[in-house]
Every structure is written in structure tokens, then in C-alpha cells.
Amino acid sequence: MEFDREERKGGRGAPRGEGDGTDDPRRRQGRRKMCRFCADVKIVIDYKEIAMLHPYVTDRGKLVPRRISGNCAKHQRAITQAVKRARNIALMPFAVSGE
């Protein structure tokens, strides 16, 4: 019986608490992202700099959420405001056309 338990260890059907630790929700998170704008205060969020805003908008035209981009709440709000301003003066599209 002991041999069977060792063989199953870490694979499918292993008892809870054994294996590679994927059952623990704290292990799945990975490394915490640092806000790019807090790390380097020289970077200014400006609606006219489309190249700087481009990574924070998906190919469908949606804004990338904070948990994905790694921004702090303050800078995420500033990015959102800058993207909205850039959309209003037609520097960025509101949505992708159906091509």
C-alpha cells in the first residue's frame, strides 16, 4: 500500500495536501507586479502619447484591468482618463471595426 501512495504522489488523484502544492491558492498567484509609473516617476501619463497607452488597451479596444497590467489604482485611473481623452479626439479607436 505504501508503494501505491508514493506512485500517485503529485499526480491526479493524489490526496489533498500532498504533491506539488497546486492545491494551495496562495501558490498560484506568482510574483506581484510593480506599478511602472510608481517605480519611475519620470514617466508621465499623457493622452497624446499613443505608444505609451497602447499596451494598456487590448486588440479589441478594451482597457486592460489593473490586476493584469499591474498598475496601482491611482495610475490606472489616470490611464483610463488618458485613453478616454485620446478616443474622443480620434487618436485611438473606440472599438475595432469588423474586418
Biopython code that builds the backbone (N, CA, C, O; Angstrom):
import numpy as np
from Bio.PDB.StructureBuilder import StructureBuilder

atoms = [
    (1, "MET", "N", (0.814, -1.186, 0.000)),
    (1, "MET", "CA", (0.000, 0.000, 0.000)),
    (1, "MET", "C", (0.866, 1.263, 0.000)),
    (1, "MET", "O", (0.517, 2.245, -0.655)),
    (2, "GLU", "N", (1.954, 1.250, 0.702)),
    (2, "GLU", "CA", (2.847, 2.411, 0.761)),
    (2, "GLU", "C", (3.436, 2.727, -0.612)),
    (2, "GLU", "O", (3.619, 3.895, -0.956)),
    (3, "PHE", "N", (3.731, 1.699, -1.388)),
    (3, "PHE", "CA", (4.287, 1.903, -2.717)),
    (3, "PHE", "C", (3.285, 2.609, -3.623)),
    (3, "PHE", "O", (3.666, 3.487, -4.396)),
    (4, "ASP", "N", (1.997, 2.233, -3.537)),
    (4, "ASP", "CA", (0.964, 2.853, -4.359)),
    (4, "ASP", "C", (0.821, 4.341, -4.043)),
    (4, "ASP", "O", (0.647, 5.160, -4.946)),
    (5, "ARG", "N", (0.894, 4.677, -2.780)),
    (5, "ARG", "CA", (0.750, 6.070, -2.377)),
    (5, "ARG", "C", (1.906, 6.914, -2.919)),
    (5, "ARG", "O", (1.680, 8.037, -3.371)),
    (6, "GLU", "N", (3.113, 6.408, -2.885)),
    (6, "GLU", "CA", (4.268, 7.135, -3.402)),
    (6, "GLU", "C", (4.169, 7.315, -4.912)),
    (6, "GLU", "O", (4.583, 8.342, -5.448)),
    (7, "GLU", "N", (3.625, 6.322, -5.589)),
    (7, "GLU", "CA", (3.496, 6.393, -7.038)),
    (7, "GLU", "C", (2.502, 7.471, -7.458)),
    (7, "GLU", "O", (2.709, 8.145, -8.466)),
    (8, "ARG", "N", (1.421, 7.638, -6.690)),
    (8, "ARG", "CA", (0.397, 8.618, -7.005)),
    (8, "ARG", "C", (0.750, 10.023, -6.557)),
    (8, "ARG", "O", (0.083, 10.979, -6.953)),
    (9, "LYS", "N", (1.745, 10.168, -5.769)),
    (9, "LYS", "CA", (2.066, 11.454, -5.156)),
    (9, "LYS", "C", (2.310, 12.526, -6.219)),
    (9, "LYS", "O", (3.167, 12.369, -7.089)),
    (10, "GLY", "N", (1.543, 13.620, -6.137)),
    (10, "GLY", "CA", (1.727, 14.731, -7.047)),
    (10, "GLY", "C", (0.937, 14.624, -8.332)),
    (10, "GLY", "O", (0.809, 15.618, -9.046)),
    (11, "GLY", "N", (0.407, 13.473, -8.652)),
    (11, "GLY", "CA", (-0.340, 13.305, -9.888)),
    (11, "GLY", "C", (-1.819, 13.482, -9.666)),
    (11, "GLY", "O", (-2.246, 13.969, -8.619)),
    (12, "ARG", "N", (-2.600, 13.089, -10.644)),
    (12, "ARG", "CA", (-4.054, 13.169, -10.500)),
    (12, "ARG", "C", (-4.515, 12.191, -9.447)),
    (12, "ARG", "O", (-4.033, 11.059, -9.391)),
    (13, "GLY", "N", (-5.422, 12.607, -8.630)),
    (13, "GLY", "CA", (-5.981, 11.733, -7.617)),
    (13, "GLY", "C", (-5.143, 11.636, -6.365)),
    (13, "GLY", "O", (-5.420, 10.799, -5.505)),
    (14, "ALA", "N", (-4.132, 12.463, -6.239)),
    (14, "ALA", "CA", (-3.311, 12.435, -5.027)),
    (14, "ALA", "C", (-4.117, 13.014, -3.873)),
    (14, "ALA", "O", (-4.934, 13.911, -4.078)),
    (15, "PRO", "N", (-3.898, 12.515, -2.671)),
    (15, "PRO", "CA", (-4.616, 13.055, -1.515)),
    (15, "PRO", "C", (-4.310, 14.542, -1.335)),
    (15, "PRO", "O", (-3.227, 15.012, -1.685)),
    (16, "ARG", "N", (-5.271, 15.266, -0.791)),
    (16, "ARG", "CA", (-5.110, 16.706, -0.580)),
    (16, "ARG", "C", (-3.947, 16.967, 0.380)),
    (16, "ARG", "O", (-3.755, 16.259, 1.369)),
    (17, "GLY", "N", (-3.186, 18.000, 0.054)),
    (17, "GLY", "CA", (-2.061, 18.344, 0.911)),
    (17, "GLY", "C", (-0.754, 17.728, 0.454)),
    (17, "GLY", "O", (0.310, 18.101, 0.949)),
    (18, "GLU", "N", (-0.812, 16.803, -0.471)),
    (18, "GLU", "CA", (0.404, 16.186, -0.981)),
    (18, "GLU", "C", (0.606, 16.602, -2.425)),
    (18, "GLU", "O", (-0.338, 17.027, -3.092)),
    (19, "GLY", "N", (1.804, 16.484, -2.897)),
    (19, "GLY", "CA", (2.059, 16.807, -4.294)),
    (19, "GLY", "C", (2.881, 18.063, -4.444)),
    (19, "GLY", "O", (3.710, 18.391, -3.595)),
    (20, "ASP", "N", (2.635, 18.771, -5.552)),
    (20, "ASP", "CA", (3.490, 19.908, -5.885)),
    (20, "ASP", "C", (2.986, 21.233, -5.336)),
    (20, "ASP", "O", (3.599, 22.263, -5.616)),
    (21, "GLY", "N", (1.905, 21.261, -4.573)),
    (21, "GLY", "CA", (1.454, 22.483, -3.941)),
    (21, "GLY", "C", (0.482, 23.293, -4.768)),
    (21, "GLY", "O", (0.216, 24.448, -4.434)),
    (22, "THR", "N", (-0.063, 22.725, -5.846)),
    (22, "THR", "CA", (-1.001, 23.485, -6.674)),
    (22, "THR", "C", (-2.374, 23.599, -6.029)),
    (22, "THR", "O", (-3.197, 24.394, -6.482)),
    (23, "ASP", "N", (-2.640, 22.825, -4.982)),
    (23, "ASP", "CA", (-3.919, 22.920, -4.290)),
    (23, "ASP", "C", (-3.987, 24.163, -3.416)),
    (23, "ASP", "O", (-5.077, 24.621, -3.072)),
    (24, "ASP", "N", (-2.835, 24.710, -3.056)),
    (24, "ASP", "CA", (-2.778, 25.862, -2.179)),
    (24, "ASP", "C", (-3.037, 27.135, -2.995)),
    (24, "ASP", "O", (-2.248, 27.438, -3.891)),
    (25, "PRO", "N", (-4.105, 27.888, -2.723)),
    (25, "PRO", "CA", (-4.406, 29.066, -3.539)),
    (25, "PRO", "C", (-3.342, 30.159, -3.456)),
    (25, "PRO", "O", (-3.231, 30.978, -4.367)),
    (26, "ARG", "N", (-2.572, 30.181, -2.395)),
    (26, "ARG", "CA", (-1.538, 31.209, -2.272)),
    (26, "ARG", "C", (-0.375, 30.955, -3.216)),
    (26, "ARG", "O", (0.395, 31.875, -3.489)),
    (27, "ARG", "N", (-0.223, 29.754, -3.716)),
    (27, "ARG", "CA", (0.897, 29.406, -4.581)),
    (27, "ARG", "C", (0.648, 29.797, -6.037)),
    (27, "ARG", "O", (1.600, 29.944, -6.803)),
    (28, "ARG", "N", (-0.607, 29.965, -6.426)),
    (28, "ARG", "CA", (-0.947, 30.215, -7.824)),
    (28, "ARG", "C", (-0.682, 31.649, -8.261)),
    (28, "ARG", "O", (-0.584, 31.905, -9.462)),
    (29, "GLN", "N", (-0.565, 32.582, -7.344)),
    (29, "GLN", "CA", (-0.518, 33.990, -7.693)),
    (29, "GLN", "C", (0.749, 34.393, -8.420)),
    (29, "GLN", "O", (0.686, 35.252, -9.300)),
    (30, "GLY", "N", (1.862, 33.832, -8.106)),
    (30, "GLY", "CA", (3.095, 34.219, -8.767)),
    (30, "GLY", "C", (3.650, 35.504, -8.186)),
    (30, "GLY", "O", (3.308, 35.892, -7.069)),
    (31, "ARG", "N", (4.498, 36.152, -8.942)),
    (31, "ARG", "CA", (5.149, 37.364, -8.468)),
    (31, "ARG", "C", (4.242, 38.580, -8.637)),
    (31, "ARG", "O", (3.577, 38.726, -9.662)),
    (32, "ARG", "N", (4.219, 39.435, -7.646)),
    (32, "ARG", "CA", (3.406, 40.656, -7.685)),
    (32, "ARG", "C", (4.042, 41.655, -8.648)),
    (32, "ARG", "O", (5.245, 41.910, -8.581)),
    (33, "LYS", "N", (3.235, 42.216, -9.540)),
    (33, "LYS", "CA", (3.746, 43.193, -10.489)),
    (33, "LYS", "C", (3.853, 44.555, -9.811)),
    (33, "LYS", "O", (3.034, 44.917, -8.967)),
    (34, "MET", "N", (4.871, 45.290, -10.197)),
    (34, "MET", "CA", (5.075, 46.626, -9.660)),
    (34, "MET", "C", (4.505, 47.644, -10.634)),
    (34, "MET", "O", (4.614, 47.479, -11.849)),
    (35, "CYS", "N", (3.910, 48.677, -10.110)),
    (35, "CYS", "CA", (3.371, 49.739, -10.955)),
    (35, "CYS", "C", (4.529, 50.432, -11.658)),
    (35, "CYS", "O", (5.463, 50.917, -11.019)),
    (36, "ARG", "N", (4.453, 50.469, -12.971)),
    (36, "ARG", "CA", (5.523, 51.045, -13.787)),
    (36, "ARG", "C", (5.685, 52.538, -13.527)),
    (36, "ARG", "O", (6.796, 53.065, -13.585)),
    (37, "PHE", "N", (4.589, 53.211, -13.243)),
    (37, "PHE", "CA", (4.611, 54.655, -13.056)),
    (37, "PHE", "C", (5.064, 55.040, -11.652)),
    (37, "PHE", "O", (5.627, 56.117, -11.462)),
    (38, "CYS", "N", (4.829, 54.180, -10.672)),
    (38, "CYS", "CA", (5.338, 54.434, -9.318)),
    (38, "CYS", "C", (6.841, 54.172, -9.247)),
    (38, "CYS", "O", (7.566, 54.850, -8.519)),
    (39, "ALA", "N", (7.297, 53.185, -10.007)),
    (39, "ALA", "CA", (8.715, 52.831, -9.994)),
    (39, "ALA", "C", (9.571, 53.913, -10.649)),
    (39, "ALA", "O", (10.671, 54.208, -10.182)),
    (40, "ASP", "N", (9.067, 54.496, -11.720)),
    (40, "ASP", "CA", (9.816, 55.534, -12.434)),
    (40, "ASP", "C", (8.932, 56.783, -12.514)),
    (40, "ASP", "O", (8.018, 56.853, -13.336)),
    (41, "VAL", "N", (9.211, 57.759, -11.658)),
    (41, "VAL", "CA", (8.367, 58.950, -11.578)),
    (41, "VAL", "C", (8.559, 59.878, -12.766)),
    (41, "VAL", "O", (7.799, 60.836, -12.915)),
    (42, "LYS", "N", (9.541, 59.629, -13.608)),
    (42, "LYS", "CA", (9.775, 60.470, -14.786)),
    (42, "LYS", "C", (8.752, 60.213, -15.887)),
    (42, "LYS", "O", (8.527, 61.074, -16.737)),
    (43, "ILE", "N", (8.128, 59.028, -15.878)),
    (43, "ILE", "CA", (7.135, 58.693, -16.896)),
    (43, "ILE", "C", (5.837, 59.457, -16.596)),
    (43, "ILE", "O", (5.294, 59.358, -15.496)),
    (44, "VAL", "N", (5.359, 60.201, -17.558)),
    (44, "VAL", "CA", (4.137, 60.981, -17.403)),
    (44, "VAL", "C", (3.051, 60.367, -18.285)),
    (44, "VAL", "O", (3.293, 60.043, -19.447)),
    (45, "ILE", "N", (1.874, 60.212, -17.732)),
    (45, "ILE", "CA", (0.748, 59.678, -18.494)),
    (45, "ILE", "C", (0.111, 60.838, -19.253)),
    (45, "ILE", "O", (-0.426, 61.772, -18.656)),
    (46, "ASP", "N", (0.181, 60.759, -20.587)),
    (46, "ASP", "CA", (-0.343, 61.828, -21.428)),
    (46, "ASP", "C", (-1.193, 61.205, -22.537)),
    (46, "ASP", "O", (-0.791, 60.218, -23.153)),
    (47, "TYR", "N", (-2.352, 61.777, -22.785)),
    (47, "TYR", "CA", (-3.266, 61.222, -23.789)),
    (47, "TYR", "C", (-2.721, 61.349, -25.207)),
    (47, "TYR", "O", (-3.199, 60.660, -26.108)),
    (48, "LYS", "N", (-1.729, 62.216, -25.425)),
    (48, "LYS", "CA", (-1.167, 62.402, -26.759)),
    (48, "LYS", "C", (-0.098, 61.360, -27.099)),
    (48, "LYS", "O", (0.279, 61.218, -28.262)),
    (49, "GLU", "N", (0.385, 60.641, -26.102)),
    (49, "GLU", "CA", (1.404, 59.613, -26.325)),
    (49, "GLU", "C", (0.720, 58.256, -26.512)),
    (49, "GLU", "O", (0.551, 57.493, -25.561)),
    (50, "ILE", "N", (0.338, 57.978, -27.738)),
    (50, "ILE", "CA", (-0.400, 56.751, -28.048)),
    (50, "ILE", "C", (0.472, 55.518, -27.853)),
    (50, "ILE", "O", (-0.026, 54.471, -27.439)),
    (51, "ALA", "N", (1.752, 55.625, -28.142)),
    (51, "ALA", "CA", (2.656, 54.476, -27.981)),
    (51, "ALA", "C", (2.755, 54.042, -26.518)),
    (51, "ALA", "O", (2.927, 52.857, -26.235)),
    (52, "MET", "N", (2.649, 54.984, -25.600)),
    (52, "MET", "CA", (2.696, 54.654, -24.185)),
    (52, "MET", "C", (1.372, 54.044, -23.718)),
    (52, "MET", "O", (1.368, 53.195, -22.826)),
    (53, "LEU", "N", (0.260, 54.461, -24.303)),
    (53, "LEU", "CA", (-1.054, 53.954, -23.901)),
    (53, "LEU", "C", (-1.403, 52.623, -24.560)),
    (53, "LEU", "O", (-2.244, 51.880, -24.053)),
    (54, "HIS", "N", (-0.767, 52.323, -25.676)),
    (54, "HIS", "CA", (-1.111, 51.129, -26.455)),
    (54, "HIS", "C", (-1.059, 49.819, -25.658)),
    (54, "HIS", "O", (-1.960, 48.999, -25.837)),
    (55, "PRO", "N", (-0.064, 49.563, -24.788)),
    (55, "PRO", "CA", (-0.054, 48.295, -24.041)),
    (55, "PRO", "C", (-1.216, 48.133, -23.057)),
    (55, "PRO", "O", (-1.484, 47.020, -22.603)),
    (56, "TYR", "N", (-1.897, 49.205, -22.728)),
    (56, "TYR", "CA", (-2.986, 49.145, -21.757)),
    (56, "TYR", "C", (-4.355, 49.023, -22.414)),
    (56, "TYR", "O", (-5.382, 49.121, -21.741)),
    (57, "VAL", "N", (-4.372, 48.809, -23.725)),
    (57, "VAL", "CA", (-5.617, 48.597, -24.469)),
    (57, "VAL", "C", (-5.467, 47.302, -25.259)),
    (57, "VAL", "O", (-4.446, 47.090, -25.912)),
    (58, "THR", "N", (-6.482, 46.431, -25.204)),
    (58, "THR", "CA", (-6.417, 45.160, -25.920)),
    (58, "THR", "C", (-6.619, 45.387, -27.414)),
    (58, "THR", "O", (-6.951, 46.492, -27.844)),
    (59, "ASP", "N", (-6.419, 44.346, -28.190)),
    (59, "ASP", "CA", (-6.613, 44.454, -29.635)),
    (59, "ASP", "C", (-8.089, 44.661, -29.999)),
    (59, "ASP", "O", (-8.396, 45.085, -31.113)),
    (60, "ARG", "N", (-8.985, 44.371, -29.085)),
    (60, "ARG", "CA", (-10.421, 44.611, -29.298)),
    (60, "ARG", "C", (-10.836, 46.021, -28.891)),
    (60, "ARG", "O", (-11.975, 46.420, -29.134)),
    (61, "GLY", "N", (-9.932, 46.782, -28.276)),
    (61, "GLY", "CA", (-10.225, 48.148, -27.871)),
    (61, "GLY", "C", (-10.619, 48.303, -26.418)),
    (61, "GLY", "O", (-10.994, 49.397, -25.997)),
    (62, "LYS", "N", (-10.545, 47.233, -25.643)),
    (62, "LYS", "CA", (-10.906, 47.304, -24.227)),
    (62, "LYS", "C", (-9.687, 47.675, -23.386)),
    (62, "LYS", "O", (-8.549, 47.412, -23.776)),
    (63, "LEU", "N", (-9.932, 48.280, -22.247)),
    (63, "LEU", "CA", (-8.849, 48.614, -21.332)),
    (63, "LEU", "C", (-8.400, 47.363, -20.580)),
    (63, "LEU", "O", (-9.223, 46.534, -20.191)),
    (64, "VAL", "N", (-7.105, 47.238, -20.383)),
    (64, "VAL", "CA", (-6.550, 46.108, -19.636)),
    (64, "VAL", "C", (-6.784, 46.373, -18.157)),
    (64, "VAL", "O", (-6.455, 47.459, -17.680)),
    (65, "PRO", "N", (-7.343, 45.415, -17.406)),
    (65, "PRO", "CA", (-7.633, 45.651, -15.994)),
    (65, "PRO", "C", (-6.364, 45.766, -15.144)),
    (65, "PRO", "O", (-5.277, 45.355, -15.548)),
    (66, "ARG", "N", (-6.543, 46.328, -13.980)),
    (66, "ARG", "CA", (-5.452, 46.578, -13.054)),
    (66, "ARG", "C", (-4.719, 45.307, -12.637)),
    (66, "ARG", "O", (-3.493, 45.302, -12.522)),
    (67, "ARG", "N", (-5.463, 44.243, -12.413)),
    (67, "ARG", "CA", (-4.837, 43.002, -11.957)),
    (67, "ARG", "C", (-3.942, 42.390, -13.025)),
    (67, "ARG", "O", (-3.021, 41.641, -12.701)),
    (68, "ILE", "N", (-4.198, 42.699, -14.294)),
    (68, "ILE", "CA", (-3.371, 42.198, -15.381)),
    (68, "ILE", "C", (-2.201, 43.140, -15.646)),
    (68, "ILE", "O", (-1.065, 42.691, -15.796)),
    (69, "SER", "N", (-2.473, 44.441, -15.704)),
    (69, "SER", "CA", (-1.421, 45.404, -16.038)),
    (69, "SER", "C", (-0.438, 45.614, -14.895)),
    (69, "SER", "O", (0.729, 45.924, -15.135)),
    (70, "GLY", "N", (-0.892, 45.450, -13.655)),
    (70, "GLY", "CA", (-0.004, 45.628, -12.503)),
    (70, "GLY", "C", (0.081, 47.058, -12.021)),
    (70, "GLY", "O", (0.928, 47.368, -11.182)),
    (71, "ASN", "N", (-0.761, 47.934, -12.518)),
    (71, "ASN", "CA", (-0.738, 49.329, -12.093)),
    (71, "ASN", "C", (-1.414, 49.503, -10.747)),
    (71, "ASN", "O", (-2.248, 48.692, -10.345)),
    (72, "CYS", "N", (-1.043, 50.573, -10.053)),
    (72, "CYS", "CA", (-1.747, 50.916, -8.822)),
    (72, "CYS", "C", (-3.056, 51.611, -9.213)),
    (72, "CYS", "O", (-3.242, 51.978, -10.373)),
    (73, "ALA", "N", (-3.950, 51.789, -8.256)),
    (73, "ALA", "CA", (-5.267, 52.357, -8.547)),
    (73, "ALA", "C", (-5.163, 53.786, -9.072)),
    (73, "ALA", "O", (-5.896, 54.171, -9.984)),
    (74, "LYS", "N", (-4.268, 54.559, -8.508)),
    (74, "LYS", "CA", (-4.101, 55.954, -8.913)),
    (74, "LYS", "C", (-3.698, 56.057, -10.381)),
    (74, "LYS", "O", (-4.273, 56.846, -11.131)),
    (75, "HIS", "N", (-2.722, 55.270, -10.787)),
    (75, "HIS", "CA", (-2.237, 55.344, -12.158)),
    (75, "HIS", "C", (-3.174, 54.644, -13.139)),
    (75, "HIS", "O", (-3.230, 55.019, -14.310)),
    (76, "GLN", "N", (-3.902, 53.645, -12.682)),
    (76, "GLN", "CA", (-4.890, 53.008, -13.552)),
    (76, "GLN", "C", (-6.003, 53.993, -13.898)),
    (76, "GLN", "O", (-6.479, 54.016, -15.033)),
    (77, "ARG", "N", (-6.417, 54.802, -12.933)),
    (77, "ARG", "CA", (-7.423, 55.827, -13.202)),
    (77, "ARG", "C", (-6.892, 56.855, -14.197)),
    (77, "ARG", "O", (-7.621, 57.306, -15.080)),
    (78, "ALA", "N", (-5.612, 57.225, -14.050)),
    (78, "ALA", "CA", (-5.016, 58.195, -14.972)),
    (78, "ALA", "C", (-4.919, 57.627, -16.388)),
    (78, "ALA", "O", (-5.153, 58.345, -17.361)),
    (79, "ILE", "N", (-4.575, 56.349, -16.508)),
    (79, "ILE", "CA", (-4.509, 55.700, -17.825)),
    (79, "ILE", "C", (-5.895, 55.649, -18.455)),
    (79, "ILE", "O", (-6.050, 55.922, -19.645)),
    (80, "THR", "N", (-6.902, 55.302, -17.659)),
    (80, "THR", "CA", (-8.272, 55.243, -18.152)),
    (80, "THR", "C", (-8.713, 56.605, -18.676)),
    (80, "THR", "O", (-9.317, 56.702, -19.744)),
    (81, "GLN", "N", (-8.409, 57.655, -17.919)),
    (81, "GLN", "CA", (-8.771, 59.011, -18.337)),
    (81, "GLN", "C", (-8.047, 59.400, -19.620)),
    (81, "GLN", "O", (-8.642, 60.008, -20.511)),
    (82, "ALA", "N", (-6.759, 59.050, -19.719)),
    (82, "ALA", "CA", (-5.975, 59.388, -20.912)),
    (82, "ALA", "C", (-6.493, 58.650, -22.141)),
    (82, "ALA", "O", (-6.560, 59.231, -23.224)),
    (83, "VAL", "N", (-6.861, 57.379, -21.989)),
    (83, "VAL", "CA", (-7.396, 56.611, -23.119)),
    (83, "VAL", "C", (-8.723, 57.189, -23.568)),
    (83, "VAL", "O", (-8.979, 57.290, -24.768)),
    (84, "LYS", "N", (-9.569, 57.571, -22.625)),
    (84, "LYS", "CA", (-10.861, 58.168, -22.980)),
    (84, "LYS", "C", (-10.675, 59.485, -23.722)),
    (84, "LYS", "O", (-11.392, 59.763, -24.684)),
    (85, "ARG", "N", (-9.733, 60.285, -23.290)),
    (85, "ARG", "CA", (-9.459, 61.553, -23.970)),
    (85, "ARG", "C", (-8.912, 61.307, -25.376)),
    (85, "ARG", "O", (-9.299, 61.985, -26.327)),
    (86, "ALA", "N", (-8.010, 60.331, -25.498)),
    (86, "ALA", "CA", (-7.443, 60.010, -26.814)),
    (86, "ALA", "C", (-8.517, 59.478, -27.765)),
    (86, "ALA", "O", (-8.464, 59.734, -28.968)),
    (87, "ARG", "N", (-9.476, 58.748, -27.236)),
    (87, "ARG", "CA", (-10.578, 58.252, -28.067)),
    (87, "ARG", "C", (-11.462, 59.400, -28.539)),
    (87, "ARG", "O", (-11.910, 59.410, -29.685)),
    (88, "ASN", "N", (-11.714, 60.366, -27.659)),
    (88, "ASN", "CA", (-12.607, 61.477, -28.006)),
    (88, "ASN", "C", (-12.041, 62.375, -29.093)),
    (88, "ASN", "O", (-12.803, 62.957, -29.864)),
    (89, "ILE", "N", (-10.726, 62.500, -29.172)),
    (89, "ILE", "CA", (-10.159, 63.334, -30.238)),
    (89, "ILE", "C", (-9.617, 62.463, -31.378)),
    (89, "ILE", "O", (-8.806, 62.919, -32.184)),
    (90, "ALA", "N", (-10.068, 61.220, -31.434)),
    (90, "ALA", "CA", (-9.814, 60.285, -32.542)),
    (90, "ALA", "C", (-8.351, 59.889, -32.696)),
    (90, "ALA", "O", (-7.901, 59.619, -33.809)),
    (91, "LEU", "N", (-7.608, 59.850, -31.601)),
    (91, "LEU", "CA", (-6.248, 59.309, -31.662)),
    (91, "LEU", "C", (-6.254, 57.793, -31.483)),
    (91, "LEU", "O", (-5.365, 57.096, -31.973)),
    (92, "MET", "N", (-7.265, 57.292, -30.778)),
    (92, "MET", "CA", (-7.440, 55.852, -30.560)),
    (92, "MET", "C", (-8.872, 55.481, -30.918)),
    (92, "MET", "O", (-9.782, 56.298, -30.778)),
    (93, "PRO", "N", (-9.076, 54.241, -31.382)),
    (93, "PRO", "CA", (-10.443, 53.840, -31.726)),
    (93, "PRO", "C", (-11.257, 53.453, -30.492)),
    (93, "PRO", "O", (-10.707, 52.965, -29.504)),
    (94, "PHE", "N", (-12.563, 53.674, -30.557)),
    (94, "PHE", "CA", (-13.453, 53.217, -29.501)),
    (94, "PHE", "C", (-13.599, 51.698, -29.553)),
    (94, "PHE", "O", (-13.612, 51.030, -28.519)),
    (95, "ALA", "N", (-13.707, 51.169, -30.752)),
    (95, "ALA", "CA", (-13.859, 49.731, -30.956)),
    (95, "ALA", "C", (-13.198, 49.361, -32.286)),
    (95, "ALA", "O", (-12.949, 50.218, -33.133)),
    (96, "VAL", "N", (-12.924, 48.075, -32.446)),
    (96, "VAL", "CA", (-12.305, 47.591, -33.660)),
    (96, "VAL", "C", (-13.394, 47.360, -34.704)),
    (96, "VAL", "O", (-14.436, 46.778, -34.401)),
    (97, "SER", "N", (-13.155, 47.811, -35.916)),
    (97, "SER", "CA", (-14.139, 47.588, -36.978)),
    (97, "SER", "C", (-14.131, 46.111, -37.387)),
    (97, "SER", "O", (-13.111, 45.433, -37.257)),
    (98, "GLY", "N", (-15.261, 45.622, -37.877)),
    (98, "GLY", "CA", (-15.398, 44.212, -38.240)),
    (98, "GLY", "C", (-14.770, 43.888, -39.579)),
    (98, "GLY", "O", (-15.485, 43.726, -40.568)),
    (99, "GLU", "N", (-13.472, 43.789, -39.635)),
    (99, "GLU", "CA", (-12.783, 43.485, -40.882)),
    (99, "GLU", "C", (-12.390, 42.039, -40.965)),
    (99, "GLU", "O", (-11.798, 41.616, -41.957)),
]
sb = StructureBuilder()
sb.init_structure("model")
sb.init_model(0)
sb.init_chain("A")
sb.init_seg("    ")
for serial, (resi, resn, name, xyz) in enumerate(atoms, 1):
    if name == "N":
        sb.init_residue(resn, " ", resi, " ")
    sb.init_atom(name, np.array(xyz, "f"), 0.0, 1.0, " ", f" {name:<3s}", serial, name[0])
structure = sb.get_structure()
